[in-house]
C-alpha cells in the first residue's frame, strides 16, 4: 500500500506474488521500494510509479535489507556478508549486526565481538571505530542523522559524528544496565530525542543536544507496549494490548485521549518518517498517520481509499484526557489507516501472545474514611539542570488535593548536599505543576548526588505520594560552543572566537587541532599566545597547511558536543 501522509489516502496497491501468509518487510531508499519475503527468502523490486513488480531474486536465508538512504544492501550475519543490491558481495569485518544509514551517505554496522562500529560506502569500508569493549552488548540507533551506539553492558551511549569523532555519554543512573538490556527504542528518530521504554515502564528521553537523559514515569496500565515514538511535542506509546496509541503531551505535561487503531489486541508497527508517525496493525486493515501538530488521518487499507480526518488531540479539553487507552464504543468498530512505504513496515505474521484484552473502564477510587478520594499525582518527571532538578507532574484523576509538594529518597547519604525545594509547596490550582529541587552546585562525575523524587498530594487528612522517579543527577553538560569562527591575523597566526556558554557555571574549554594535509608531531604545533572565555589566539602555524580546530566546553556536569572549523594558514 502507498499512502499520502497529508491526506491519509491510499494512492496505490501492489500485489506481491506467492507471499500470502508470509512475513514481508518493506524498505525504501530514494525512489526504490523493495519487499523482502523472509519466509520464502525472496526479494521483490517494486516500481511505485507504475505499481508493479519489476523483478525478484532469491536471497540467502537469514538476510535482511538495510539502506544508507541512497543505496540498498543485503546483510547476512551468518555469512558475514554485505551485498549491495546492484553490486558484488563483500566480506565484512567480524560478525555484523543490523545496520543504519547516516546523513552523510554512510552505512554503519556494529561488531560486538570486537567492540567496534564500522562504516561502509558503496560497499567499501571507510571507517572502523572502537566504541566499546569486545563482547559488550550493543544496540545501534540513529539520532538526528547520526549513528548512536547504546552499550547495554556499561549503560552508555556513544554518538559518532560525520568526521568519525565519538562522544560517550552515561545513561546510568537514570536507568540501570539490567533494565536497559530489555529496553525498547525506535531504530531511528528524526529529532534530537531518543525515547527508551524500560521493562519497569520507566521512559528515558535521551536528548542529543544536552547529552542528558530525562526520566518520565507515566501512569500506564499493565499492557504490552512496543517501542515509543516522538513526533513534535508528543510521545506515542503503541499499546498492543488495546490496539491503540497512548499519547502524552510533553509540553503540556498531560495525557491526551488515546488514538485507536485496531481496537483489539494486535501487533502495532510504528515508525517516524518525514515528520509523520505511521502506525499500523499488520494483521488487519487498520492504521493511522499522525502529523507533528497531532492531526490524525485514519485509513482502511483494504476496503476504501477515502480518508477520514479527526480533530487534533490538542483541541480536546484536558479534562477529557484518558490515563489509560480505554476505547469508545465507536472506536471499537473497525480500525482504520495504513503505513506509507518506509522502514519497518511489514505484513501478516503471528499476533503477540499473552496480550490482555482491551481494558474496561476503571473502577472509581475508594474514598478515604474522611469521605474524600485520596490519590497520588501522576506522570512524574525529573529533568536535570546545572545544580538542580525540575520535578513536573500531573494532578491525580478523581482526587481533590489542597496542595502539592516534592520529597526525595536519598540514594547516597554520605555527606552529600540535600536539596531544598522551590517552592516548598504548590497550591492545587497552580497553572504549572513544577517544583525545583535545588542542590546549589553540580558536583559532576561519581561525586554528584543522585536522588529519587516523589510528588506528594496533600489532602485534609493525609498525604499521598507518587511512585518514585528513577535516579536523577543534578548535572547538565553544556551545549556545543556556538558561532565558532577562525580569523587570520598574519602569517601562521589565527584567532578563534565563539559565544561564551550561557547559564553554565565553572566552564572551561578544551581545544584540539591538527593538520589535514601532512603528518607532523606535537613539536610542530603552534603556541597559544592569548586566550579568554570566548577566544584564543594561536601562532607559529605552518603556512599553507590546513588545520581542523575542535573545541569542547567542559563543566562539572560533563563535556559538550564538539564544535569544529577548518582553516588554512596563510
N, C-alpha and C positions, 0 to 999 in steps of 0.2 A: 504494500500500500504506500502511496505517496500522498502526503497531507500538507496543505498550506497552513503554516502556523498562524498567520494573521487572520485567517477566516475559519480555520478548522475544517475546511472542505477537503474531501478525498478527491485528488486530481487524477490519479491513475492507479491501475492494478496490474500486476504481472503474475501469472501462474508459474510456479516452479515445478517442473515435471518430476515424477517419481518421488515426491517428498511428503506425501500425506502422512501425518502422524510422526514425522521426523522432527528433530531439533534443528532449527535454522538460525543462523547468525548473520545479520546484515552488517556490512561495512561500507562506508562512503568516504572517498577521498577525491578531491577535485570534482570532476563530472562523472566519475566511475562508481558504479554500485556493484557489489558482489554479494551473493548469498551462499553461505557455506552450509552444506548438509553434513553435519558432523556424524550423523548416524550411518550414512552411506559413503562418507569420505569423498564427497564430490563438491566441486566449486563451480558456481554458475556466474557468468558475467552478464550483467543486465544493462541494457540501453534504456535509461529513464526517459529519454525524449520519445523514442518510438515504442516504448513499453513492450519490449520483447527480450527474450534470452538470446544473446549473441553467440555464446559458446559455453562449453562446460569441460571440465577436466577432472580426472581422478587425482587425489592427493594422498599423502601418507596419513595413515590413521593417527589420530592424536595431534594433528596440525591445527593451527588457528591463524586467522588473518589479523595482522596489525598494520598500522599505517603511520607514516610521518606527516600526514596531512596532504602530501602530494603523490606519493607512491605507495603501493600496497606490497606486503611481504607475507610469506607463509613461514611461520616459526614452528619448529618441532623440537621439544625438549629432549626426546628420546634419541634422535639422531644428531642433536646439537647443530641443527642447520638453520640457516636463514636464506630464504629463496625469494628474490624479487619476483613479482608476478610476471614480469616481462624480461627476466634475465636468468643467469645461471645460479645454481645453488652454491652457497658459501658456507664453509665450516666455521662456526663461531667459537670464541674463546669460552671455555668452561661449559657448564650446562645452563643455558639461559632460561629466564622466566619470561612471562608475557611482558611485552614492551609498550612504550608510548612514544608519540612524536612530540617534538618541541616546536616553538615558533620559528626557530632558525632552520627548519627543514631536516633536523637530525632525528634518528630513531634510536631510542635508549632502551636497553635491557639491563637487568641485574644478574650478576653471577654470584649467588650467595656463598658458594663453596670457596670463592676467592675474596669475598667481601668487596666486590668492585661493581661499578656501573660503567657500561660500555656503550659508546655511541657509534652509529653507522650512518653513512650517507651513500645512497645509490648502491647499497650492498657492500660498501667498503668500510672497514673500521677506521674511525677518525680520532676517537678518544677512548682511553681506559683509565678510570679514576678510582682510587681507593676511597670507599665510603663507609666501611665497616670492618670489623674483624672477621676473618674467614669463619664461615659456619653460622654467623648471625642470621636470624630470620628477618628477611627484608620484604617490604611491600612498596611497589613503585606507583607513584601517583603524579599527576600534573597539576600544578597550581599556577594560574595566570600565565600559562605557556611555558613554564619551567619544570624540569624534572624534579621531583621531590621523593627521596628515599626514606621511608619510615622504617626505623630499626626497632622491631618489637622486642628484641632481646635486651637492648640497652635503653629503650624508651627515649629515643631521639629522632629527629627528622633532619635530613641533610638536603639543603637546597643547592642545586647546581646551576650556575649562571651560564650564559651563552659562551663566555670565554673559557669555561671549564673551572672557574673558581668555585669552591664549595664553602658552605656555611652551615655548620652543625648547631642545632638548637635543641634544648632539652624539652621533652614532653612531661617528664617527671617534675613535680609530684602531682600535677593535676590529674593524671591518670596513670595507674600502675602498669608495669610490664605485663602482668598476667591478664588484666582487662584489655590492654592494647592488642594482645595477640589474637583476640577474637573480635576486635572492634570492626565495625562496618563503615566503609567510607566510599564515596564515589571515585571512579577511576580518574576523572578529570573534573576540575572546576574552572570556570572562565574568569571568575573574580579572584580576589586575593585570600578568601576564606575557605579553608577545607574543613568540613564538619566530619566528626567521627562519633559513632554511636557505640558505646561500650556495652558489655553484656549486662551491666547493672543499670542500664537505661540512662547513664550519665552521657551527656553530649559535650564534646570538646570542640570548640570553634577555634582552629588554629589560623591566625592571621599572618600572612607572609610579610605584610608591611611592618608589623611590630615584632614579629618573631615570638609572640607570647600567646599561649593557648588560654582562652577563657573557658570557664566551665558553666554548664547550664543543666539544672536538674528539673526537668519537666514533670508534670503530673500526668503520667501515662498509664493506660490500662495494661494488664498482663497479656499482651498480644505479641505476635511475631512481626517484626519490622525489618524492612530492607534498608539499604544504605541511605542516609539522609541526603537531601539536596538543598542548595541555597540558590535562590533567584531573587535579585533585588534585595529587599529588606525582610524577606520571609524565608523561614526554614520549613521544609516539607519533609514529612516522615511517611514513607509508604507503609501503610498498615495492611499486612497480608491476611490478618485475621478478620478484618472487616471489609476488605476490598476498597479502601479509600486512602486519602492523603490527610494526615494530621497536619494542621497549619499553625505555625507560631510566628507572629509578627514581632521581629526583633526590635524594631524602632519604637513601637508602641508597648512592647513587653507584655503581650497578652495573646491568649489562644484565640483563633478565629474558627468559624464553622468549618468542619471537615469537608473535603472535596470528594464526593462519591465517584467511584469508577465502576466496579462491577457490583458492589453492594452485597458481596458474598465472600467467603474465604477463597482467596485466589492469589496466585503469584502476581507481583506487580514489578514490572521493569520500568525504571525511571532513569533519565539522564537529562543533562542540560546541553543544548546546542543552539548557538546563535542567539542567546538571550531568552530562549524558551525552555520551559520544563516540559518534557514529554513523559507521560506515564501511561502504561498500557497493561491490560490483562492479556497476556499472550495466549491464553487458552480460551478466549472468548471475544466477543465483538466490541468490548468496552475499552475506551482510552480517553485521555484528556490532554489538552495543551494549555499551559498556563503562561501568560505573559509576565514581564517584570513588575507591572503595576497590579498584578493579581487577577486580571481579567481571564475568564475561563472560556474554553471552546470544547464542548463535548461532541463527540462524533461516534456514530455507529459505523464500524468499519465495513461490515459485510452487507448491510441492507440499504443504507441511504448514503447520499452524497451531499445532503444539505445539513449545514451545521446549526446547532442551537447555542447561542451565546447567553451566558448568565451574567448577572451583575458581579462586579468586583467584590471580593470579600471585605475590602476596606470600606465599602458602602454600608455594610451590615453593622448595626449598633453593637458595641462591645458587650452589652448586657445579654445578647443572644449567643455569644460565643460559647461553644461547647468544649468542655475539658476533655472529653473523650469522643471518638468518632462515631457517635450514635447517628444512624441514618434516618431520615424521614421516610414515611411510607412511600411517597412518590419517588424518592431516590432509589428505593429497593427494586423498582420495577424496570429492570433493563438498564445496563450501563451504556456508556457512550464514549467514543473517542480513541483514535489510533496514534501510534508514534510515527513521526516522519522518518525517512531513511537516515540512519546515522549509527554511531557507535552504540553497542549494547542492545540492539533490537533483536528479538527472536520470536519464533512461533512455536506451536504446540509442543508441550512437554509435560512431565508429571507435575501435579499440584503439590503444594507443600503439605507435608504430613504433620499431624499433631496440631493443626491450627484450630483455634477456638471458634465457635460460631459467632456471628455478628452480635455485638453487645446489646443487651437490653437496657432500657433506661435505668439509671442507678437509683437506689432507694434514697429516700430523703434522710438526711443526717439526723441522728437521735439527739434530742435536746438534752442539755445538762440538767442536773437537779434544780437549778435555778430557773429553768424554763427557756434557756437560750441555746441556739446552736453554736457550739464552740469548735471551730475548725481551724486548721493551720493555714498560713499563707502558702501559695503555690508558685511554681516556676521560679525558684530561687537561683540567681545567677551571681557569680563572683567575677569581677573584671579587675585585673591588677593594674596598678598605676605606679608612679615614681614615689614610693614610700607610702602608698595607701592602697586600699581595695574598695571598689564600689560594689555594694550589695543591692541588687534590684530584685523585686519580687512582685507577684500579683496577689490581689486580695482573695481570701477564701470564698468559695461559691456557697452561699447559704448562710454563712455566719455574718454577724454584725459586730465586729470588734470596736472598741473605743479608741485604740491607738496601736502602733506597731513599734517594735524595737528589734535590734540585732544583737545576738550574743555569739561568742566564739567557743570552740572546743580546742584548747591549746594542744598542739602536736609536739612542740619542743619546749618543755618547761625550764630548761637550763639557761637562766639569765638572759632571756630574750625580752625585748620590749613588748608590752601588752597593748593592744590597740585601744584607742578611745574613739567613741562614735560621734559623728557629726551628721545630723543632730542626734541627741541621745534617744529621742522619741519622736515619732511622726504621728500626726492626727489621722484618724481613719479616712477623712475626706481629702487628704493631700492629693494634689494633681499628679505627682510623680512619686512612686514608692521607691525611694533610693536613699540609702544611708551609707556614708563613707566611713570605713574603718581606717583611722589614721595611725600610722606607726612612726611617723616623723622622718624616717630615713630609709632608703633602700640599701640594705647591707650587701646584697648580692651573693652569688655563689651558694655554697652549702651553709653559710652563716646567716642567711636570710631567714627570718621566722616564717613559718607556714601555719595556717590555721584552717580549720573547718568553720563555716559560718552557718548560723540558723536565723531565719526570720521568725519573729515571735508576734502572734496576735494577742492583744491584751483585751480581755473581757471583764465584765463586772466582778466575777468571782474566781477567775483563773486565767492563766496564760497558756497558750498552746503553741509549741514550737514546730517548725517545719523539719523535714529531714535535712541533715547537714549537707552542705556543698562538698564537693571534692576539695582536697587541699589546694589553697591558693597562696601564692607567694606575692609579697608586696613589692615587686620589682618589675619595671618595664624597660626593656632595652630601647635605646634611642633609634629614631628613624635614620635612613641613609642621609649623609650630608647632601644638601641641595645646592644647585647652581654652581657646581664645580667648574671653574674656568682656568685656563692657562694663558699667561701673557708674557711674551718675550721682553726681557729687559737688557738686551745686548747679547753679545756672543756667548753662548753656553750658559745663559742665566734665564731662569723662568720664575715667575710669581704665580702661585696657585691661590685662588680665592674661593671661598664658599660661604654659605649662610651659617652663622653660628646656631647651634642646636637650641631650639626654643623649649622651655619647660623641662629642661634636663639639668640636674644638678651634678656637680663633680664630674664634668665631662672632660675627656682628653681625646686626642686624635692620634691615630697610627697611620703613617704614610709609608707606602712601599712603592718603589719604582724600578723599572727595568727596561733595557733596550730591546727592540724587536728585530733589528737588522744586523745583529752580530753578537758574538759571545764575549763576555768580559767578566772579571771578578770584582769583588767589592771595592778593591783599591781604585778602580776606575770610576766609581760613583762620585757624584758631586758632593758638595758640602752645604749644609743648611746655614744660611747667612743670617736669616731673620725669621721669626715665627710668632704667631699670635693665635687667639681663639678662632680666627676666621681667615687666616692666610699663612703662607710660608714662602720664603724666597730661597731658591736653590741655585748655586753657581757651580762653575767648573764642569759643566756637562759637555760631552763630546760634540762638537759642531757636526751637523749633518746626520746625527743619529736620531732615530725615532724612539721616544720613551712613552711608556704607559704608566701613569700615576694612579695608584689605588689608595683611596682614603677611607678609613673606618673610624666612626665615632665610638668611644668606649665610656661607659658609666658603670656604676656598681651593679646595675641591672643586667649588664651584658654588652655585647658588641652589636653594632648596627650592621645592616647590609652594606656591602662595599659600593662606593661610587668611583668610577674610573673615567679617565680622559687621556687621549693620546696626543702627543706634541712632538714636533721635530725641532731639534736645537738648531738655531741659525749659526 
